[in-house]
Amino acid sequence: MAKRVLVTGVAGSGKTTLYKLFKDKGFVAVDIDDGYAVWRHAETDEILPYNPEDEDWHAVAEWAVDTEKLQKLFDAHPSEVVLVFGSFARMRKVVSMFDKVLLLEYPNEATVRERIAGREGGYGKNAHELVRILSYVQPYQQKMKALGAEAIDCTSPIK
């Protein structure tokens, strides 16, 4: 049985909804956005302030996981299933930390736009962020499947 499970997908795919559902059911579950990742410069690795209004920021900023913090989470729950929900850069470096990876997959760009538009807030509401998301939906999904992720249609009902 998989003990460390990553549930990933681009913005609006349902990661947070599933995270809350599993957390409420008593599972050890974390959202990567809750202190497990920071914005970093893609080339220099320096921590960057969040600046979605700056178009140039989007060209260099990566949402990168703190792998040491993630390992501490796993070490704190050695015999329990740990569910991690999130999407981030440098996936090749992190995916090996998991026994199973599930990809919440979008079927098309129109669905992405619809999901982002229907959100109360969060990543993707800024126009520059939406352009960024749309540019990497298909490449991200293809990369995750190439890394062994099991794809799940994120437009299916939650049950």
C-alpha positions in Angstrom: 0.0 0.0 0.0 1.3 3.5 -0.9 2.2 5.4 2.2 3.3 8.7 0.5 0.8 10.0 -2.1 1.1 13.1 -4.1 -2.1 14.5 -5.6 -1.1 17.1 -8.2 -2.7 19.1 -11.1 -2.6 22.6 -12.3 -4.6 25.5 -10.7 -8.3 24.8 -10.3 -8.1 21.1 -10.8 -9.6 20.3 -7.4 -6.5 19.7 -5.2 -7.7 21.9 -2.4 -11.2 20.5 -2.5 -9.8 16.9 -2.2 -7.3 18.0 0.5 -10.1 19.4 2.7 -12.2 16.3 2.1 -9.4 13.9 3.2 -8.2 16.2 6.1 -11.8 16.3 7.4 -11.9 12.4 7.3 -8.9 12.3 9.5 -6.1 11.5 7.0 -2.7 13.0 7.4 -3.0 15.5 4.6 -1.1 18.7 3.7 -1.5 21.4 1.1 1.9 22.2 -0.4 0.8 25.9 -0.4 0.6 25.9 3.4 4.3 26.5 4.1 5.9 23.7 2.1 6.9 25.7 -0.9 8.2 29.2 -1.8 8.7 31.3 -4.9 12.2 30.9 -6.2 14.2 32.3 -9.1 14.5 29.5 -11.7 18.2 30.2 -12.3 19.6 31.7 -9.1 17.4 29.8 -6.6 17.0 32.9 -4.5 13.6 33.3 -2.8 11.4 35.8 -4.6 8.6 37.9 -3.3 5.2 37.1 -4.8 4.7 39.7 -7.6 2.0 38.5 -10.1 1.5 42.0 -11.5 5.0 42.0 -12.9 5.0 40.1 -16.3 8.8 39.6 -16.0 8.4 37.9 -12.6 6.4 35.1 -14.3 9.3 34.4 -16.6 11.7 33.5 -13.7 9.5 32.6 -10.7 9.1 28.9 -9.7 6.9 27.5 -6.9 9.5 25.2 -5.4 9.0 22.6 -2.6 11.1 22.6 0.6 12.1 19.0 0.4 13.6 19.0 3.9 10.3 20.1 5.4 8.5 17.5 3.3 10.8 14.8 4.5 10.2 15.9 8.2 6.5 15.4 7.6 7.1 11.9 6.3 9.4 11.1 9.2 6.8 12.3 11.7 4.3 9.8 10.2 6.3 6.7 9.4 3.5 4.2 9.5 0.6 6.3 8.3 -0.6 7.2 4.8 0.5 10.8 4.1 -1.4 12.7 1.3 0.3 15.7 -0.1 -1.7 18.0 -2.4 0.0 20.5 -4.7 1.6 21.5 -7.9 5.1 22.9 -8.1 8.2 23.2 -10.2 11.2 20.9 -10.1 8.9 17.9 -10.0 11.6 15.4 -11.1 13.5 16.2 -7.9 10.5 15.6 -5.6 8.4 12.9 -7.3 10.9 10.2 -6.1 9.8 11.0 -2.5 6.4 9.5 -3.2 5.1 5.9 -3.6 2.2 7.0 -5.8 1.4 10.2 -7.8 -2.1 11.0 -8.9 -2.7 13.7 -11.6 -5.9 15.6 -11.7 -6.1 16.1 -15.4 -7.9 18.7 -17.5 -9.3 17.6 -20.8 -8.9 21.0 -22.5 -8.2 24.7 -22.1 -11.8 25.7 -22.0 -12.3 23.7 -18.8 -9.3 25.3 -17.3 -10.7 28.8 -18.0 -14.1 27.8 -16.6 -12.6 26.4 -13.4 -10.4 29.4 -12.8 -13.2 31.8 -13.5 -15.4 30.0 -10.9 -12.9 30.2 -8.1 -13.3 32.6 -5.2 -9.7 33.6 -5.3 -6.3 32.0 -5.4 -3.7 31.5 -8.0 -5.0 32.1 -11.5 -7.2 35.1 -10.8 -4.5 37.5 -12.0 -4.5 37.9 -15.8 -0.7 37.1 -16.0 -1.2 34.1 -13.8 -4.0 32.8 -16.1 -1.8 33.2 -19.2 1.0 31.3 -17.3 -1.4 28.5 -16.3 -2.7 28.1 -19.8 0.8 27.9 -21.2 1.8 24.9 -19.0 -1.4 22.8 -18.6 -0.6 20.3 -21.3 3.2 20.2 -20.8 2.7 19.7 -17.1 0.2 17.0 -17.5 2.4 15.2 -20.1 5.4 15.5 -17.9 3.6 14.1 -14.9 2.3 11.1 -16.9 5.9 10.5 -18.2 7.0 10.5 -14.5 4.4 7.7 -13.8 1.5 9.7 -12.5 -1.9 8.0 -12.7 -4.3 10.5 -14.5 -7.8 11.2 -13.1 -10.3 13.3 -15.0 -10.7 16.3 -12.7 -14.0 17.2 -14.3 -15.6 14.0 -12.8 -17.8 14.3 -9.8 -15.9 14.3 -6.5 -17.3 10.9 -5.4 
